[in-house]
Amino acid sequence: MEPNLDLIILALLHGSFIAGFLLLVTSVMLTALLLAFSLGLVSILINDLCYISLLFSFYFETILKHNLELGFVLIVCKLLHHAVRIILASKPFLERKISQLKAKARHVTNLIDGLRLS
């Protein structure tokens, strides 16, 4: 047997304990650094998103608002154009129906007048 085997084993256990403790401290520090980096990155991302949302809201308020108003006016003008074309196309049809209704009314009044005279 080795003469100081118990001291060698004790030194080995003591060194293993110190190495394990240093590994634990190092892993905790690396985890803390990773967490701090992640929080910093998320805060920068949130700050950039707020800035981008302000830019988009400015864009929507100024440029896009006027474009939407112009588009709405153009749609109304196009609808009015088609409505006028439909009304003008249906005008002869309506006039023909009105003239037929007037002819029927004259025929009925002539029949009523004929019945009164006889």
Sequence and secondary structure as in RCSB ss.txt:
>XXXX:A:sequence
MEPNLDLIILALLHGSFIAGFLLLVTSVMLTALLLAFSLGLVSILINDLCYISLLFSFYFETILKHNLELGFVLI
VCKLLHHAVRIILASKPFLERKISQLKAKARHVTNLIDGLRLS
>XXXX:A:secstr
  TTHHHHHHHHHHHHHHHHHHHHHHHHHHHHHHHHHHHHHHHHHHHHHHHHHHHHHHHIIIIIHHHHHHHHHHH
HHHHHHHHHHHHHHHHHHHHHHHHHHHHHHHHHHHHHHHHHH 
